[in-house]
């Protein structure tokens, strides 16, 4: 019996064609016997591969990264961000394209990778967004660039040249999202504030200024970003000139925040604002305590006497804290126009790290200064400049720096030379060592309402803002850099969309709070959820999920991403 011929693409094992039968020869009545031989053989995988191919719904046409884009769209709808885009941004400028979709395209592209608007249009055509948000077709690079410029570009839409994503518009969008989050049951307790800055290759202007670079790029212009978070959810952002002081920025941001909370009828007297020592000022403390409670910290000079208290008087506060047990000493401190409850905390692990860092800096500074003494400098100003760069700013009080003048022989003439003199101030070093591992936390909350452990919890929560800044500088998550924009109007709008992208990722983490995932686990898990466009045996296109692991399947189910797979 003959064997059925199977098309090569359906095979999963080594197959041989049926043997070639001998043909009758015209000059012989009987053909000589012949042995069967192989005409061709094809290897297309093992038995499992064969089964998978035979069970597949059709011929694969194209594969898409589906999980991240679907999750972002889900979060944008749940937080009310898409609705806010539609409500507060102009609608009749884009020839059939939805404003909310165009802004979401820009936001999602930035979460995907650091794309320029030109590259974004090319990526959009290849991404799953064309399936999730079908429109009249992906805009061309030129069209997309023109549309985005109208939205938050160089001010084509307004006479003042602010762009449509102005400060007032972005604050209305943020207020709408904040209100939506409150309706979902997020109970605000810790309001966290911190600042950072970003450098850019920029033309300059009102926002881009020379400032101390937190990324060690003194050669670049910088823009500042102040961020208020509800827990770890960014809820209010403020872009400002980088050379403006943190305390001044906080005063402006706090006024906006209080007005927003009052409008939303939030009981501000139950909230606690947490910020770093760089915000400390009498005016800021008075402003905050009029509306809510505060948790802050003192700098080393302000807490100098508190740090002299022997460790034997400290008691356990948070035994199982992350990073090691926390011990504390409760006391009182008077400053900034009022009397404060203060808790001086101590972590042994932190003290060891700070002591190691100090020893490294101390040895490096003294070794380099001693090496410079072997070759006297000819210019005093140049030597002072080198010394100022040698000693880190946080440790300048611990070093005594001066320049010694000596006489040198140069071409038979006597000329002045200059040698560095660097010593460690013993008293200042003793005060520094007494502060290792210690933090003086101040608050206006009485112990009857908030325990020492809760004060530590609130202050440690401030690290959530620092984590947000790290993600906003991480190209793997949602990086503000590089800036593909060239005017002040675009810097604020671009930064706002990046912060909203981070908000969506943080919201997804909040939805998964019963079984928490880290930002890295969330992003990597969503990236591994893919869909394939296939052609069924009937010739129709169809989307199917690629095989997922356990973690990816849990994310897919818990975020209900099946709703975004088009029929």
ZICOR-V694216 format. One record per backbone hydrogen bond with DSSP energy under -0.5 kcal/mol. CO is the residue of the C=O (numbers start at 0). NH is the residue of the N-H. E is the energy in kcal/mol with one decimal. If there is no record, write none. Layout:
BEGIN
co:CO nh:NH e:E
co:CO nh:NH e:E
END
This chain:
BEGIN
co:3 nh:5 e:-0.5
co:6 nh:9 e:-1.7
co:7 nh:10 e:-1.4
co:14 nh:41 e:-0.7
co:24 nh:27 e:-1.1
co:39 nh:16 e:-0.8
co:41 nh:14 e:-0.9
co:41 nh:43 e:-0.6
co:45 nh:49 e:-2.2
co:46 nh:50 e:-2.5
co:47 nh:51 e:-2.4
co:48 nh:52 e:-2.3
co:49 nh:53 e:-2.5
co:50 nh:54 e:-1.9
co:51 nh:55 e:-0.7
co:56 nh:536 e:-0.7
co:58 nh:534 e:-2.5
co:61 nh:532 e:-3.6
co:63 nh:65 e:-0.8
co:63 nh:530 e:-2.0
co:64 nh:127 e:-0.6
co:65 nh:69 e:-2.4
co:66 nh:70 e:-2.4
co:67 nh:71 e:-2.3
co:68 nh:72 e:-2.2
co:69 nh:73 e:-2.4
co:70 nh:74 e:-2.5
co:71 nh:75 e:-2.6
co:72 nh:76 e:-1.8
co:73 nh:77 e:-2.3
co:74 nh:78 e:-2.5
co:75 nh:80 e:-1.1
co:75 nh:81 e:-1.7
co:76 nh:79 e:-0.7
co:79 nh:83 e:-2.2
co:80 nh:84 e:-2.5
co:81 nh:85 e:-2.1
co:82 nh:86 e:-2.1
co:83 nh:87 e:-2.6
co:84 nh:88 e:-1.2
co:90 nh:93 e:-0.5
co:93 nh:96 e:-1.8
co:97 nh:101 e:-2.2
co:98 nh:102 e:-2.6
co:99 nh:103 e:-2.0
co:100 nh:104 e:-2.6
co:101 nh:105 e:-1.9
co:102 nh:106 e:-2.4
co:103 nh:107 e:-3.2
co:104 nh:108 e:-2.4
co:105 nh:109 e:-1.6
co:106 nh:110 e:-1.7
co:107 nh:111 e:-2.0
co:108 nh:112 e:-2.4
co:109 nh:478 e:-0.5
co:112 nh:114 e:-1.7
co:115 nh:119 e:-2.4
co:116 nh:120 e:-1.6
co:117 nh:121 e:-1.1
co:118 nh:122 e:-2.4
co:119 nh:123 e:-2.7
co:120 nh:124 e:-1.3
co:121 nh:125 e:-0.7
co:122 nh:125 e:-0.9
co:122 nh:126 e:-1.2
co:126 nh:129 e:-0.8
co:127 nh:130 e:-1.3
co:127 nh:131 e:-2.2
co:128 nh:132 e:-3.1
co:139 nh:143 e:-3.2
co:140 nh:144 e:-2.3
co:141 nh:145 e:-1.8
co:142 nh:146 e:-2.4
co:143 nh:147 e:-2.6
co:144 nh:148 e:-1.8
co:145 nh:149 e:-1.6
co:146 nh:150 e:-1.8
co:147 nh:151 e:-2.7
co:148 nh:152 e:-2.1
co:149 nh:163 e:-0.6
co:150 nh:163 e:-0.9
co:150 nh:164 e:-1.2
co:157 nh:160 e:-1.1
co:163 nh:165 e:-1.5
co:165 nh:169 e:-2.6
co:166 nh:170 e:-2.0
co:167 nh:171 e:-1.7
co:168 nh:172 e:-2.2
co:169 nh:173 e:-2.5
co:170 nh:174 e:-2.2
co:171 nh:175 e:-2.1
co:172 nh:176 e:-2.2
co:173 nh:177 e:-2.7
co:174 nh:178 e:-2.4
co:175 nh:179 e:-2.0
co:176 nh:180 e:-2.4
co:177 nh:181 e:-2.0
co:178 nh:182 e:-1.9
co:179 nh:183 e:-1.2
co:180 nh:185 e:-1.7
co:181 nh:184 e:-1.5
co:184 nh:186 e:-0.7
co:185 nh:187 e:-0.8
co:188 nh:190 e:-0.7
co:188 nh:271 e:-2.6
co:189 nh:191 e:-0.6
co:189 nh:230 e:-1.8
co:190 nh:273 e:-3.0
co:191 nh:228 e:-2.2
co:193 nh:226 e:-2.5
co:195 nh:224 e:-2.8
co:197 nh:222 e:-2.3
co:199 nh:201 e:-1.3
co:199 nh:220 e:-0.9
co:206 nh:208 e:-0.7
co:206 nh:241 e:-1.2
co:207 nh:204 e:-0.6
co:208 nh:221 e:-3.1
co:212 nh:215 e:-1.0
co:215 nh:217 e:-0.5
co:216 nh:219 e:-1.3
co:220 nh:199 e:-1.9
co:221 nh:208 e:-2.9
co:221 nh:241 e:-0.9
co:222 nh:197 e:-2.5
co:223 nh:239 e:-1.8
co:224 nh:195 e:-1.8
co:225 nh:237 e:-2.1
co:226 nh:193 e:-1.5
co:227 nh:234 e:-2.6
co:227 nh:235 e:-1.6
co:228 nh:191 e:-2.1
co:228 nh:230 e:-0.9
co:229 nh:231 e:-0.7
co:229 nh:232 e:-1.8
co:231 nh:233 e:-0.7
co:232 nh:229 e:-3.0
co:235 nh:227 e:-2.9
co:237 nh:225 e:-2.9
co:239 nh:223 e:-2.9
co:240 nh:243 e:-1.9
co:244 nh:248 e:-2.0
co:245 nh:249 e:-2.7
co:246 nh:250 e:-1.7
co:247 nh:251 e:-1.5
co:248 nh:252 e:-2.6
co:249 nh:253 e:-3.1
co:250 nh:254 e:-1.5
co:251 nh:255 e:-1.6
co:252 nh:256 e:-2.5
co:253 nh:257 e:-2.7
co:254 nh:258 e:-2.0
co:255 nh:259 e:-2.1
co:256 nh:260 e:-2.5
co:257 nh:261 e:-2.6
co:258 nh:262 e:-2.3
co:259 nh:263 e:-1.7
co:260 nh:265 e:-2.6
co:261 nh:264 e:-1.4
co:265 nh:267 e:-1.5
co:266 nh:269 e:-1.7
co:267 nh:270 e:-1.7
co:270 nh:292 e:-2.3
co:271 nh:190 e:-2.9
co:272 nh:294 e:-2.5
co:273 nh:192 e:-2.1
co:275 nh:278 e:-1.7
co:276 nh:279 e:-1.1
co:280 nh:284 e:-2.4
co:281 nh:285 e:-2.2
co:282 nh:286 e:-2.2
co:283 nh:287 e:-2.5
co:284 nh:288 e:-2.5
co:285 nh:289 e:-1.0
co:286 nh:290 e:-0.5
co:287 nh:290 e:-1.6
co:287 nh:291 e:-3.1
co:292 nh:272 e:-2.7
co:293 nh:443 e:-1.0
co:294 nh:274 e:-1.5
co:295 nh:441 e:-2.1
co:298 nh:302 e:-2.0
co:300 nh:303 e:-1.0
co:302 nh:306 e:-2.1
co:304 nh:307 e:-1.0
co:305 nh:308 e:-1.2
co:309 nh:312 e:-1.6
co:310 nh:313 e:-1.7
co:314 nh:327 e:-3.3
co:317 nh:320 e:-1.1
co:317 nh:325 e:-2.1
co:320 nh:323 e:-1.8
co:324 nh:326 e:-0.5
co:325 nh:316 e:-3.0
co:325 nh:317 e:-1.7
co:326 nh:345 e:-2.6
co:327 nh:314 e:-2.7
co:328 nh:343 e:-2.3
co:330 nh:341 e:-2.3
co:332 nh:334 e:-0.5
co:332 nh:339 e:-3.3
co:334 nh:337 e:-1.5
co:337 nh:334 e:-2.5
co:339 nh:332 e:-2.1
co:340 nh:442 e:-2.0
co:341 nh:330 e:-2.8
co:342 nh:344 e:-0.7
co:342 nh:440 e:-2.5
co:343 nh:328 e:-2.0
co:344 nh:438 e:-1.6
co:345 nh:326 e:-2.3
co:346 nh:350 e:-2.1
co:347 nh:351 e:-2.1
co:348 nh:352 e:-1.9
co:349 nh:353 e:-2.5
co:350 nh:354 e:-2.2
co:351 nh:355 e:-2.1
co:352 nh:356 e:-2.4
co:353 nh:357 e:-2.3
co:354 nh:358 e:-2.1
co:355 nh:359 e:-2.1
co:356 nh:360 e:-2.4
co:357 nh:361 e:-3.0
co:358 nh:362 e:-2.5
co:359 nh:363 e:-2.2
co:360 nh:364 e:-2.6
co:361 nh:365 e:-2.3
co:362 nh:366 e:-2.3
co:363 nh:367 e:-2.3
co:364 nh:368 e:-2.3
co:365 nh:369 e:-2.1
co:366 nh:370 e:-1.9
co:367 nh:371 e:-2.1
co:368 nh:372 e:-1.0
co:370 nh:373 e:-1.2
co:371 nh:374 e:-1.0
co:376 nh:417 e:-2.2
co:378 nh:382 e:-1.5
co:379 nh:383 e:-2.4
co:380 nh:384 e:-2.1
co:381 nh:385 e:-1.9
co:382 nh:386 e:-2.3
co:383 nh:387 e:-2.2
co:384 nh:388 e:-1.5
co:385 nh:389 e:-1.4
co:386 nh:390 e:-1.8
co:389 nh:391 e:-0.6
co:391 nh:394 e:-1.6
co:392 nh:395 e:-1.5
co:394 nh:397 e:-1.0
co:395 nh:398 e:-0.9
co:397 nh:424 e:-2.4
co:398 nh:400 e:-0.6
co:399 nh:422 e:-2.3
co:401 nh:420 e:-2.7
co:403 nh:418 e:-2.9
co:405 nh:416 e:-3.3
co:407 nh:409 e:-0.6
co:407 nh:414 e:-3.2
co:409 nh:412 e:-1.4
co:412 nh:409 e:-3.5
co:412 nh:414 e:-0.6
co:414 nh:407 e:-3.7
co:416 nh:405 e:-2.7
co:417 nh:376 e:-2.8
co:418 nh:403 e:-3.3
co:420 nh:401 e:-2.2
co:422 nh:399 e:-3.3
co:422 nh:424 e:-0.5
co:423 nh:425 e:-0.7
co:424 nh:428 e:-2.6
co:425 nh:429 e:-2.2
co:426 nh:430 e:-2.0
co:427 nh:431 e:-2.2
co:428 nh:432 e:-2.8
co:429 nh:433 e:-1.7
co:430 nh:434 e:-0.7
co:431 nh:434 e:-1.3
co:431 nh:435 e:-0.5
co:432 nh:435 e:-0.9
co:434 nh:437 e:-2.2
co:436 nh:346 e:-1.8
co:438 nh:344 e:-2.8
co:438 nh:440 e:-0.9
co:439 nh:297 e:-2.1
co:440 nh:342 e:-2.7
co:441 nh:295 e:-2.4
co:442 nh:340 e:-1.9
co:445 nh:448 e:-1.3
co:445 nh:449 e:-2.2
co:450 nh:454 e:-1.9
co:451 nh:455 e:-2.1
co:452 nh:456 e:-2.2
co:453 nh:457 e:-2.6
co:454 nh:458 e:-2.2
co:455 nh:459 e:-2.7
co:456 nh:460 e:-1.6
co:458 nh:461 e:-1.2
co:459 nh:462 e:-2.1
co:460 nh:463 e:-2.2
co:461 nh:464 e:-1.1
co:461 nh:465 e:-1.0
co:462 nh:466 e:-2.3
co:463 nh:467 e:-1.9
co:464 nh:468 e:-2.3
co:465 nh:469 e:-1.9
co:466 nh:470 e:-2.2
co:467 nh:471 e:-2.3
co:468 nh:472 e:-0.8
co:469 nh:472 e:-0.7
co:470 nh:473 e:-1.2
co:470 nh:477 e:-1.2
co:471 nh:479 e:-3.0
co:471 nh:480 e:-0.5
co:472 nh:474 e:-0.6
co:473 nh:476 e:-1.3
co:473 nh:477 e:-0.6
co:481 nh:483 e:-0.7
co:486 nh:489 e:-0.7
co:486 nh:490 e:-1.7
co:487 nh:491 e:-1.5
co:488 nh:492 e:-1.2
co:489 nh:493 e:-2.8
co:490 nh:494 e:-2.4
co:491 nh:495 e:-2.2
co:492 nh:496 e:-2.0
co:493 nh:497 e:-1.7
co:494 nh:498 e:-2.3
co:495 nh:499 e:-2.2
co:496 nh:500 e:-2.0
co:497 nh:501 e:-2.0
co:498 nh:502 e:-2.2
co:499 nh:503 e:-2.0
co:500 nh:504 e:-1.6
co:501 nh:505 e:-2.6
co:502 nh:506 e:-2.5
co:503 nh:507 e:-1.9
co:504 nh:508 e:-1.8
co:505 nh:509 e:-2.0
co:506 nh:510 e:-2.3
co:507 nh:511 e:-1.4
co:509 nh:512 e:-1.5
co:511 nh:514 e:-1.2
co:512 nh:515 e:-0.7
co:517 nh:521 e:-2.5
co:518 nh:522 e:-2.6
co:519 nh:523 e:-2.5
co:520 nh:524 e:-2.1
co:521 nh:525 e:-2.3
co:522 nh:526 e:-2.0
co:523 nh:527 e:-1.0
co:525 nh:67 e:-0.6
co:525 nh:528 e:-1.3
co:527 nh:529 e:-0.8
co:528 nh:65 e:-1.5
co:528 nh:66 e:-2.8
co:529 nh:545 e:-2.4
co:530 nh:63 e:-3.0
co:531 nh:533 e:-0.6
co:531 nh:543 e:-2.3
co:532 nh:60 e:-3.7
co:532 nh:61 e:-1.5
co:533 nh:535 e:-0.6
co:533 nh:541 e:-2.2
co:534 nh:58 e:-2.1
co:535 nh:538 e:-2.7
co:539 nh:535 e:-3.1
co:541 nh:533 e:-3.3
co:543 nh:531 e:-3.2
co:548 nh:552 e:-2.3
co:549 nh:553 e:-2.0
co:550 nh:554 e:-2.2
co:551 nh:555 e:-2.6
co:552 nh:556 e:-2.1
co:553 nh:557 e:-3.1
co:554 nh:558 e:-2.0
co:555 nh:560 e:-2.1
co:556 nh:559 e:-1.0
co:559 nh:562 e:-0.9
co:560 nh:563 e:-1.7
co:561 nh:564 e:-1.5
co:563 nh:565 e:-0.8
END
